[in-house]
Amino acid sequence: MTIAVFGATGMVGSRVIAESVARGHRVLALSRKPGNGDPNVTPVAVDVGDPEAVHEALAGTTAPGTAAAGVTATGTTAPGTAAAGPTAPGAATAGVTATGTTATGAPATGTTPPRPADAVILSVRTFPADREFLVGATRTVLDAAARLGVRVLVIGGAGALRSPGDPDLLVADNRAYVPDEYRAVALAGTAQLRTCEAHADADWVYLSPPAELEPGERTGRYRRGTDTLLTASDDGRSWISAEDLAVAVVDEVENPGTERHITFVHRPST
Ligand SMILES: NC(=O)c1ccc[n+]([C@@H]2O[C@H](COP(=O)([O-])OP(=O)(O)OC[C@H]3O[C@@H](n4cnc5c(N)ncnc54)[C@H](OP(=O)(O)O)[C@@H]3O)[C@@H](O)[C@H]2O)c1
C-alpha cells in the first residue's frame, strides 16, 4: 500500500512511518518540513491548512521539480535562505521541497516520485493546542480524502473517550484524567472527533490514544477498544508506547475494523 502520513516528523507519525516501511509499504511523508532518506519514503512538504496542496499530495500529483500549492520550491531558494522554523503557507520550508529536493537543488537521497495514497493517517498538532487549526486541518484532509475515495485514520486525543464506569462523562471533563491545564488540549481533540462525525462523505476512523502516550519499547502487544478509555490489566495505567501505537495503527490500516471510534492500550506479556 501507499500510506500518506500527515505529521510525518512528529512523535507518532515518525513511528507510524517506520512501522509501515518495515512491513514493506510505501509512505508519503507529509509535513511542512519532512525528512527523507529511505527509498520507500517520499517526503512531500505540505501545509495541512492548504486544501489544494493537501489534495495534490494525496492524489500523488505533486509534480517533480515543482512545489505543492502553498509551498515555495526550494530550487528557487538560495542555500541558507530557507526558513528555519515553522512557516506560513507560501513560505519556503527548511531545506526540503515538495518533492524532496534539498535547498541546494540536489535530489534528496532515496526520493521516489509521489503516488496516490491508498490510506491516509492524520497525526498533527500544534503547541499550544489550536482548536481552530485542528478542526480546519481535519476538515481539509477529510474533504480531499472523500474526493479521492481513500480512508482516513485520525490520531486524536484521549479526551474524546468515555470514562471507564461512567459512560456519560467524557475523559476531557474528568479531572481524574485531565487536569485543568490540559483541558483545552482535550477539548480540541473532542472538537476534532465532532468534525469527523459531521463530515457526510468521508470514510474515517478516529483513534483516541490512552491517557499516556510516550516513546518507549516496541512489544507488538496491545489491546483494542472502541469509545471508552482502557487501562492496562497489570498496573491499571492507561498507557501505550508510541511504538506499539504505531503497530496498532498499521494493523488497523491493513485490516480496517467497522467501528468509527477506537482506542488501544498496552497489553502485558502475561
Ligand atoms: N494521550 C493522548 O491523547 C495523546 C498524547 C500524545 C499525542 N496525542 C495525539 O497524537 C497526535 C500526534 O501527536 P504527536 O505527539 O506525534 O505530535 P508532534 O510530535 O507535536 O508532531 C506534530 C506534527 O504535526 C505537524 N504539523 C503541525 N502543523 C502542521 C501544518 N500546518 N501542516 C502540516 N503539518 C503540520 C508537524 O510537522 P511540521 O512541523 O514539520 O509541519 C509534526 O509532524 C496528535 O493528534 C496528538 O494530539 C494524543
The ligand as an SDF file (V2000), in Angstrom:
LIG
                    3D

 48 52  0  0  0  0  0  0  0  0999 V2000
   -2.7880   10.8440   25.3010 N   0  0  0  0  0  0  0  0  0  0  0  0
   -3.1820   11.4760   24.1990 C   0  0  0  0  0  0  0  0  0  0  0  0
   -4.3560   11.6770   23.9520 O   0  0  0  0  0  0  0  0  0  0  0  0
   -2.1280   11.9310   23.2200 C   0  0  0  0  0  0  0  0  0  0  0  0
   -0.7930   12.0270   23.5950 C   0  0  0  0  0  0  0  0  0  0  0  0
    0.1410   12.4440   22.6270 C   0  0  0  0  0  0  0  0  0  0  0  0
   -0.2730   12.7650   21.3320 C   0  0  0  0  0  0  0  0  0  0  0  0
   -1.6070   12.6690   21.0280 N   0  0  0  0  0  0  0  0  0  0  0  0
   -2.1010   12.9990   19.6900 C   0  0  0  0  0  0  0  0  0  0  0  0
   -1.3670   12.2920   18.7080 O   0  0  0  0  0  0  0  0  0  0  0  0
   -1.2740   13.1000   17.5230 C   0  0  0  0  0  0  0  0  0  0  0  0
    0.1930   13.2440   17.1340 C   0  0  0  0  0  0  0  0  0  0  0  0
    0.8850   13.8570   18.2190 O   0  0  0  0  0  0  0  0  0  0  0  0
    2.4820   13.9490   18.2380 P   0  0  0  0  0  0  0  0  0  0  0  0
    2.9020   13.9080   19.6770 O   0  0  0  0  0  0  0  0  0  0  0  0
    3.0620   12.9590   17.2960 O   0  0  0  0  0  0  0  0  0  0  0  0
    2.7060   15.4180   17.6910 O   0  0  0  0  0  0  0  0  0  0  0  0
    4.1090   16.1850   17.4370 P   0  0  0  0  0  0  0  0  0  0  0  0
    5.2530   15.2960   17.7910 O   0  0  0  0  0  0  0  0  0  0  0  0
    3.9930   17.5060   18.1170 O   0  0  0  0  0  0  0  0  0  0  0  0
    4.1230   16.3900   15.8570 O   0  0  0  0  0  0  0  0  0  0  0  0
    3.1990   17.2430   15.2540 C   0  0  0  0  0  0  0  0  0  0  0  0
    3.2660   17.0400   13.7610 C   0  0  0  0  0  0  0  0  0  0  0  0
    2.3000   17.9320   13.1530 O   0  0  0  0  0  0  0  0  0  0  0  0
    2.9020   18.5150   12.0110 C   0  0  0  0  0  0  0  0  0  0  0  0
    2.2570   19.7880   11.7200 N   0  0  0  0  0  0  0  0  0  0  0  0
    1.9600   20.7780   12.6000 C   0  0  0  0  0  0  0  0  0  0  0  0
    1.4060   21.8230   11.9390 N   0  0  0  0  0  0  0  0  0  0  0  0
    1.3380   21.4560   10.6380 C   0  0  0  0  0  0  0  0  0  0  0  0
    0.8720   22.0970    9.4570 C   0  0  0  0  0  0  0  0  0  0  0  0
    0.3530   23.3270    9.4830 N   0  0  0  0  0  0  0  0  0  0  0  0
    0.9480   21.4310    8.2790 N   0  0  0  0  0  0  0  0  0  0  0  0
    1.4810   20.1780    8.2200 C   0  0  0  0  0  0  0  0  0  0  0  0
    1.9340   19.5250    9.3000 N   0  0  0  0  0  0  0  0  0  0  0  0
    1.8760   20.1560   10.4910 C   0  0  0  0  0  0  0  0  0  0  0  0
    4.3530   18.6830   12.4040 C   0  0  0  0  0  0  0  0  0  0  0  0
    5.1790   18.7460   11.2530 O   0  0  0  0  0  0  0  0  0  0  0  0
    5.9100   20.0960   10.7330 P   0  0  0  0  0  0  0  0  0  0  0  0
    6.1770   20.9550   11.9330 O   0  0  0  0  0  0  0  0  0  0  0  0
    7.1210   19.5980   10.0160 O   0  0  0  0  0  0  0  0  0  0  0  0
    4.9290   20.7040    9.7900 O   0  0  0  0  0  0  0  0  0  0  0  0
    4.6140   17.3760   13.1470 C   0  0  0  0  0  0  0  0  0  0  0  0
    4.9850   16.3540   12.2300 O   0  0  0  0  0  0  0  0  0  0  0  0
   -1.9450   14.4340   17.8590 C   0  0  0  0  0  0  0  0  0  0  0  0
   -3.2940   14.4150   17.4420 O   0  0  0  0  0  0  0  0  0  0  0  0
   -1.9100   14.4710   19.3800 C   0  0  0  0  0  0  0  0  0  0  0  0
   -2.9180   15.2570   19.9470 O   0  0  0  0  0  0  0  0  0  0  0  0
   -2.5380   12.2450   21.9360 C   0  0  0  0  0  0  0  0  0  0  0  0
  1  2  1  0
  2  3  2  0
  2  4  1  0
  4  5  1  0
  4 48  2  0
  5  6  2  0
  6  7  1  0
  7  8  2  0
  8  9  1  0
  8 48  1  0
  9 10  1  0
  9 46  1  0
 10 11  1  0
 11 12  1  0
 11 44  1  0
 12 13  1  0
 13 14  1  0
 14 15  2  0
 14 16  1  0
 14 17  1  0
 17 18  1  0
 18 19  2  0
 18 20  1  0
 18 21  1  0
 21 22  1  0
 22 23  1  0
 23 24  1  0
 23 42  1  0
 24 25  1  0
 25 26  1  0
 25 36  1  0
 26 27  1  0
 26 35  1  0
 27 28  2  0
 28 29  1  0
 29 30  1  0
 29 35  2  0
 30 31  1  0
 30 32  2  0
 32 33  1  0
 33 34  2  0
 34 35  1  0
 36 37  1  0
 36 42  1  0
 37 38  1  0
 38 39  2  0
 38 40  1  0
 38 41  1  0
 42 43  1  0
 44 45  1  0
 44 46  1  0
 46 47  1  0
M  CHG  2   8   1  16  -1
M  END
$$$$
